[in-house]
């Protein structure tokens, strides 16, 4: 076993700080995008859930997992759409 203490070198510290700054930039851009397009994403999720239920019905493959995934997509889409409307002051 190696009992030596771990040393944080300058290169590791620079990589860590660079990763943290990139993470902040990505998170800020992602939050702005989500606030702007939350209602559109909600509608797309409802459509995807409906298509998933339709595909399961047409393929005669109606398992609980498939039906549950379609239901979760539809419910999440409705919640996302309502949140998008509320945050856009159109409610």
DSSP file (Angstrom, degrees, kcal/mol; ACC not computed):
  #  RESIDUE AA STRUCTURE BP1 BP2  ACC     N-H-->O    O-->H-N    N-H-->O    O-->H-N    TCO  KAPPA ALPHA  PHI   PSI    X-CA   Y-CA   Z-CA
    1    1 A X              0   0    0      0, 0.0     2,-0.8     0, 0.0     0, 0.0   0.000 360.0 360.0 360.0 145.5    0.0    0.0    0.0
    2    2 A X        +     0   0    0      1,-0.1     0, 0.0     2,-0.1     0, 0.0  -0.832 360.0 177.9 -95.5 112.1    1.1    3.5   -0.7
    3    3 A X        +     0   0    0     -2,-0.8    -1,-0.1     2,-0.1     2,-0.1   0.384  41.0 117.7 -96.0   2.8    1.0    5.6    2.5
    4    4 A X  S    S-     0   0    0      1,-0.1     2,-0.1     3,-0.0    -2,-0.1  -0.431  72.7-107.6 -70.4 144.3    2.4    8.8    1.0
    5    5 A X        -     0   0    0     -2,-0.1     2,-0.3     1,-0.1    -1,-0.1  -0.426  36.7-105.7 -70.2 147.8    0.0   11.7    1.0
    6    6 A X        -     0   0    0     -2,-0.1     2,-0.5    -3,-0.1    -1,-0.1  -0.573  33.4-148.9 -75.9 133.0   -1.5   12.8   -2.3
    7    7 A X        -     0   0    0     -2,-0.3     2,-0.9    -3,-0.0    -1,-0.0  -0.891   5.4-142.0-107.9 129.9    0.1   15.9   -3.7
    8    8 A X        -     0   0    0     -2,-0.5     2,-0.1     4,-0.1    -2,-0.0  -0.803  25.0-157.0 -90.4 108.2   -1.9   18.3   -5.8
    9    9 A X     >  -     0   0    0     -2,-0.9     4,-2.2     1,-0.1     5,-0.2  -0.324  28.3-106.9 -82.4 168.7    0.5   19.5   -8.4
   10   10 A X  H  > S+     0   0    0      1,-0.2     4,-2.4     2,-0.2     5,-0.2   0.875 119.2  53.2 -63.4 -38.5    0.1   22.7  -10.4
   11   11 A X  H  > S+     0   0    0      2,-0.2     4,-2.2     1,-0.2    -1,-0.2   0.909 109.9  47.1 -64.6 -42.2   -1.0   20.9  -13.5
   12   12 A X  H  > S+     0   0    0      2,-0.2     4,-2.4     1,-0.2    -1,-0.2   0.896 112.2  50.9 -65.4 -39.4   -3.7   19.0  -11.7
   13   13 A X  H  X S+     0   0    0     -4,-2.2     4,-2.5     2,-0.2    -2,-0.2   0.909 110.3  48.8 -65.2 -42.1   -4.9   22.2  -10.1
   14   14 A X  H  X S+     0   0    0     -4,-2.4     4,-2.4     2,-0.2    -2,-0.2   0.908 111.8  49.3 -64.4 -41.7   -5.0   24.0  -13.4
   15   15 A X  H  X S+     0   0    0     -4,-2.2     4,-2.3     2,-0.2    -2,-0.2   0.901 111.7  49.7 -63.2 -40.5   -7.0   21.1  -15.0
   16   16 A X  H  X S+     0   0    0     -4,-2.4     4,-2.2     2,-0.2    -2,-0.2   0.929 112.6  45.6 -64.7 -45.6   -9.4   21.1  -12.1
   17   17 A X  H  X S+     0   0    0     -4,-2.5     4,-2.2     2,-0.2    -2,-0.2   0.881 112.2  51.9 -66.4 -37.5  -10.0   24.9  -12.3
   18   18 A X  H  X S+     0   0    0     -4,-2.4     4,-2.3     2,-0.2    -1,-0.2   0.908 110.1  49.2 -64.5 -41.8  -10.4   24.7  -16.1
   19   19 A X  H  X S+     0   0    0     -4,-2.3     4,-2.4     1,-0.2    -2,-0.2   0.906 110.2  51.1 -63.6 -41.5  -13.0   22.0  -15.7
   20   20 A X  H  X S+     0   0    0     -4,-2.2     4,-2.1     2,-0.2    -2,-0.2   0.900 110.8  47.9 -64.3 -40.3  -14.9   24.0  -13.1
   21   21 A X  H  X S+     0   0    0     -4,-2.2     4,-2.1     2,-0.2    -1,-0.2   0.902 112.5  48.7 -69.1 -38.7  -15.0   27.1  -15.3
   22   22 A X  H  X S+     0   0    0     -4,-2.3     4,-2.6     1,-0.2    -2,-0.2   0.886 110.0  52.8 -65.0 -37.4  -16.2   25.0  -18.3
   23   23 A X  H  X S+     0   0    0     -4,-2.4     4,-2.6     2,-0.2    -2,-0.2   0.902 108.9  49.2 -65.0 -40.7  -18.8   23.4  -16.1
   24   24 A X  H  X S+     0   0    0     -4,-2.1     4,-2.3     2,-0.2    -2,-0.2   0.905 111.9  48.7 -64.3 -41.3  -20.1   26.8  -15.0
   25   25 A X  H  X S+     0   0    0     -4,-2.1     4,-2.3     2,-0.2    -2,-0.2   0.932 113.6  46.3 -64.6 -45.5  -20.3   28.1  -18.6
   26   26 A X  H  X S+     0   0    0     -4,-2.6     4,-2.7     1,-0.2    -2,-0.2   0.918 112.6  50.0 -63.4 -43.5  -22.1   24.9  -19.7
   27   27 A X  H  X S+     0   0    0     -4,-2.6     4,-2.4     2,-0.2    -1,-0.2   0.895 111.1  48.9 -64.5 -39.7  -24.6   25.1  -16.8
   28   28 A X  H  X S+     0   0    0     -4,-2.3     4,-2.1     2,-0.2    -1,-0.2   0.924 114.0  45.5 -65.8 -43.7  -25.4   28.7  -17.4
   29   29 A X  H  X S+     0   0    0     -4,-2.3     4,-2.3     2,-0.2    -2,-0.2   0.896 113.3  50.3 -65.6 -39.4  -26.0   28.2  -21.1
   30   30 A X  H  X S+     0   0    0     -4,-2.7     4,-2.6     2,-0.2    -2,-0.2   0.907 110.3  49.4 -66.3 -41.9  -28.1   25.1  -20.4
   31   31 A X  H  X S+     0   0    0     -4,-2.4     4,-2.3     2,-0.2    -1,-0.2   0.908 111.8  48.5 -64.0 -41.4  -30.2   26.9  -17.9
   32   32 A X  H  X S+     0   0    0     -4,-2.1     4,-1.8     2,-0.2    -2,-0.2   0.908 112.9  48.2 -64.7 -41.2  -30.8   29.8  -20.3
   33   33 A X  H  X S+     0   0    0     -4,-2.3     4,-2.3     1,-0.2    -2,-0.2   0.905 111.8  49.3 -65.2 -41.9  -31.7   27.4  -23.1
   34   34 A X  H  X S+     0   0    0     -4,-2.6     4,-0.7     1,-0.2    -2,-0.2   0.892 111.0  49.0 -67.0 -39.5  -34.1   25.4  -20.8
   35   35 A X  H  < S+     0   0    0     -4,-2.3     3,-0.3     1,-0.2     4,-0.2   0.876 115.1  45.7 -66.1 -35.6  -35.9   28.5  -19.6
   36   36 A X  H  < S+     0   0    0     -4,-1.8    -2,-0.2    -5,-0.2    -1,-0.2   0.874 126.8  25.6 -74.9 -37.6  -36.3   29.8  -23.2
   37   37 A X  H  X S+     0   0    0     -4,-2.3     4,-2.3    -5,-0.1     5,-0.2   0.063  81.4 115.2-118.4  23.7  -37.5   26.5  -24.7
   38   38 A X  H  X S+     0   0    0     -4,-0.7     4,-2.2    -3,-0.3    46,-0.2   0.892  80.2  49.3 -65.2 -39.1  -39.1   24.6  -21.8
   39   39 A X  H  > S+     0   0    0     -4,-0.2     4,-2.1     2,-0.2    -1,-0.2   0.887 111.6  49.3 -69.1 -36.1  -42.6   24.7  -23.3
   40   40 A X  H  > S+     0   0    0      2,-0.2     4,-2.3     1,-0.2    -2,-0.2   0.912 111.5  48.8 -67.0 -41.7  -41.3   23.4  -26.7
   41   41 A X  H  X S+     0   0    0     -4,-2.3     4,-2.1     1,-0.2    -2,-0.2   0.881 109.5  54.0 -64.8 -37.2  -39.4   20.6  -25.0
   42   42 A X  H  X S+     0   0    0     -4,-2.2     4,-2.0     2,-0.2    -2,-0.2   0.916 108.7  47.6 -62.2 -43.8  -42.5   19.8  -23.1
   43   43 A X  H  X S+     0   0    0     -4,-2.1     4,-2.4     1,-0.2    -2,-0.2   0.908 111.1  51.4 -64.2 -41.4  -44.6   19.5  -26.3
   44   44 A X  H  X S+     0   0    0     -4,-2.3     4,-2.4     1,-0.2    -1,-0.2   0.869 108.7  51.6 -64.1 -35.7  -41.9   17.3  -27.9
   45   45 A X  H  X S+     0   0    0     -4,-2.1     4,-2.4     2,-0.2    -1,-0.2   0.888 109.3  49.7 -68.3 -38.4  -41.9   15.0  -24.8
   46   46 A X  H  X S+     0   0    0     -4,-2.0     4,-2.3     2,-0.2    -2,-0.2   0.923 112.7  47.3 -64.5 -43.2  -45.7   14.6  -25.0
   47   47 A X  H  X S+     0   0    0     -4,-2.4     4,-2.6     2,-0.2    -2,-0.2   0.913 112.1  50.0 -64.1 -42.1  -45.5   13.8  -28.7
   48   48 A X  H  X S+     0   0    0     -4,-2.4     4,-2.1     2,-0.2    -2,-0.2   0.904 111.4  48.7 -64.3 -40.9  -42.6   11.3  -28.1
   49   49 A X  H  X S+     0   0    0     -4,-2.4     4,-2.2     2,-0.2    -1,-0.2   0.900 111.8  49.2 -64.3 -40.6  -44.7    9.6  -25.3
   50   50 A X  H  X S+     0   0    0     -4,-2.3     4,-2.4     1,-0.2    -2,-0.2   0.913 111.5  48.7 -65.6 -42.4  -47.7    9.4  -27.6
   51   51 A X  H  X S+     0   0    0     -4,-2.6     4,-2.7     2,-0.2    -1,-0.2   0.861 109.4  53.6 -65.0 -34.7  -45.7    7.9  -30.4
   52   52 A X  H  X S+     0   0    0     -4,-2.1     4,-2.1     2,-0.2    -2,-0.2   0.917 110.5  46.0 -65.8 -42.9  -44.2    5.4  -28.0
   53   53 A X  H  X S+     0   0    0     -4,-2.2     4,-2.0     2,-0.2    -2,-0.2   0.903 113.7  49.6 -64.7 -40.1  -47.6    4.3  -26.9
   54   54 A X  H  X S+     0   0    0     -4,-2.4     4,-2.8     2,-0.2     5,-0.2   0.910 109.9  50.3 -65.0 -42.5  -48.8    4.1  -30.5
   55   55 A X  H  X S+     0   0    0     -4,-2.7     4,-2.2     1,-0.2     6,-0.2   0.907 110.3  50.2 -63.6 -41.4  -45.7    2.1  -31.6
   56   56 A X  H  <>S+     0   0    0     -4,-2.1     5,-2.5     2,-0.2     4,-0.3   0.889 112.9  46.5 -63.4 -38.3  -46.3   -0.4  -28.7
   57   57 A X  H ><5S+     0   0    0     -4,-2.0     3,-1.0     3,-0.2    -2,-0.2   0.923 113.8  46.9 -69.4 -44.6  -50.0   -0.7  -29.7
   58   58 A X  H 3<5S+     0   0    0     -4,-2.8    -2,-0.2     1,-0.2    -1,-0.2   0.832 115.0  46.1 -68.4 -31.4  -49.2   -1.2  -33.4
   59   59 A X  T 3<5S-     0   0    0     -4,-2.2    -1,-0.2    -5,-0.2    -2,-0.2   0.415 107.7-125.4 -89.6   2.1  -46.5   -3.7  -32.8
   60   60 A X  T < 5S+     0   0    0     -3,-1.0     2,-0.2    -4,-0.3    -3,-0.2   0.877  73.7 126.4  54.0  40.9  -48.6   -5.6  -30.2
   61   61 A X      < +     0   0    0     -5,-2.5     2,-1.4    -6,-0.2    -1,-0.1  -0.565  24.0 158.0-124.8  64.2  -45.8   -5.2  -27.7
   62   62 A X        +     0   0    0     -2,-0.2     2,-0.2    -5,-0.1    -5,-0.0  -0.592  12.8 160.3 -96.4  74.9  -47.7   -3.6  -24.8
   63   63 A X     >  -     0   0    0     -2,-1.4     4,-2.4     1,-0.1     5,-0.2  -0.513  52.5-111.8 -87.6 162.9  -45.4   -4.4  -21.9
   64   64 A X  H  > S+     0   0    0      1,-0.2     4,-2.6     2,-0.2     5,-0.2   0.859 116.7  54.2 -63.5 -35.0  -45.6   -2.5  -18.6
   65   65 A X  H  > S+     0   0    0      2,-0.2     4,-2.3     1,-0.2    -1,-0.2   0.916 110.3  45.5 -67.2 -42.3  -42.2   -1.0  -19.2
   66   66 A X  H  > S+     0   0    0      2,-0.2     4,-2.0     1,-0.2    -2,-0.2   0.932 116.4  44.7 -66.4 -46.1  -43.1    0.4  -22.6
   67   67 A X  H  X S+     0   0    0     -4,-2.4     4,-2.3     1,-0.2    -2,-0.2   0.889 113.6  51.3 -66.0 -38.2  -46.4    1.7  -21.4
   68   68 A X  H  X S+     0   0    0     -4,-2.6     4,-2.6    -5,-0.2    -2,-0.2   0.886 108.4  51.1 -65.9 -39.0  -44.8    3.2  -18.3
   69   69 A X  H  X S+     0   0    0     -4,-2.3     4,-2.3     2,-0.2    -1,-0.2   0.907 111.0  48.4 -65.9 -40.8  -42.1    4.9  -20.3
   70   70 A X  H  X S+     0   0    0     -4,-2.0     4,-2.1     2,-0.2    -2,-0.2   0.911 112.7  48.4 -63.7 -41.6  -44.8    6.5  -22.6
   71   71 A X  H  X S+     0   0    0     -4,-2.3     4,-2.6     2,-0.2     5,-0.2   0.908 110.9  50.0 -64.9 -42.7  -46.8    7.6  -19.6
   72   72 A X  H  X S+     0   0    0     -4,-2.6     4,-2.7     1,-0.2     5,-0.2   0.907 110.6  50.4 -63.6 -41.2  -43.7    9.1  -17.9
   73   73 A X  H  X S+     0   0    0     -4,-2.3     4,-2.1     2,-0.2    -1,-0.2   0.909 111.8  47.6 -62.8 -41.5  -42.8   11.0  -21.0
   74   74 A X  H  X S+     0   0    0     -4,-2.1     4,-2.2     2,-0.2    -2,-0.2   0.934 114.4  45.4 -66.6 -45.5  -46.3   12.4  -21.3
   75   75 A X  H  X S+     0   0    0     -4,-2.6     4,-2.3     1,-0.2    -2,-0.2   0.922 114.3  48.3 -65.0 -43.5  -46.5   13.5  -17.7
   76   76 A X  H  X S+     0   0    0     -4,-2.7     4,-2.6    -5,-0.2    -1,-0.2   0.870 111.0  52.1 -64.1 -35.8  -43.0   15.0  -17.8
   77   77 A X  H  X S+     0   0    0     -4,-2.1     4,-2.4    -5,-0.2    -1,-0.2   0.893 109.0  48.9 -66.7 -40.1  -43.9   16.8  -21.0
   78   78 A X  H  X S+     0   0    0     -4,-2.2     4,-2.3     2,-0.2    -2,-0.2   0.927 113.3  46.9 -65.2 -44.2  -47.1   18.3  -19.5
   79   79 A X  H  X S+     0   0    0     -4,-2.3     4,-2.5     1,-0.2    -2,-0.2   0.916 113.1  49.5 -63.4 -42.9  -45.2   19.4  -16.4
   80   80 A X  H  X S+     0   0    0     -4,-2.6     4,-2.2     1,-0.2    -2,-0.2   0.885 110.4  50.3 -63.4 -38.8  -42.4   20.9  -18.6
   81   81 A X  H  X S+     0   0    0     -4,-2.4     4,-2.0     2,-0.2    -1,-0.2   0.921 111.4  47.4 -66.0 -43.7  -44.9   22.7  -20.8
   82   82 A X  H  X S+     0   0    0     -4,-2.3     4,-2.4     1,-0.2    -2,-0.2   0.912 112.5  49.5 -64.9 -41.8  -46.7   24.3  -17.7
   83   83 A X  H  X S+     0   0    0     -4,-2.5     4,-2.4     1,-0.2    -1,-0.2   0.887 109.2  53.0 -64.0 -38.0  -43.3   25.3  -16.2
   84   84 A X  H  X S+     0   0    0     -4,-2.2     4,-1.0     1,-0.2    -1,-0.2   0.889 110.5  46.9 -63.9 -39.0  -42.3   26.9  -19.5
   85   85 A X  H  <>S+     0   0    0     -4,-2.0     5,-2.1     2,-0.2     6,-0.5   0.918 112.4  49.9 -68.1 -42.9  -45.5   28.9  -19.7
   86   86 A X  H ><5S+     0   0    0     -4,-2.4     3,-1.1     1,-0.2     5,-0.2   0.906 112.5  46.3 -63.2 -42.2  -45.2   30.0  -16.1
   87   87 A X  H 3<5S+     0   0    0     -4,-2.4    -1,-0.2     1,-0.2    -2,-0.2   0.687 109.1  55.2 -76.4 -16.7  -41.5   31.2  -16.5
   88   88 A X  T 3<5S-     0   0    0     -4,-1.0    -1,-0.2    -3,-0.3    -2,-0.2   0.361 109.8-122.0 -94.4   5.5  -42.3   33.0  -19.7
   89   89 A X  T < 5S+     0   0    0     -3,-1.1    -3,-0.2    -4,-0.2    -2,-0.1   0.823  81.3 118.1  57.8  34.6  -45.1   35.1  -18.0
   90   90 A X      <       0   0    0     -5,-2.1    -4,-0.2    -6,-0.2    -1,-0.1   0.226 360.0 360.0-107.6  11.5  -47.7   33.8  -20.4
   91   91 A X              0   0    0     -6,-0.5    -1,-0.1    -5,-0.2    -5,-0.1   0.421 360.0 360.0 -96.0 360.0  -49.7   32.1  -17.7
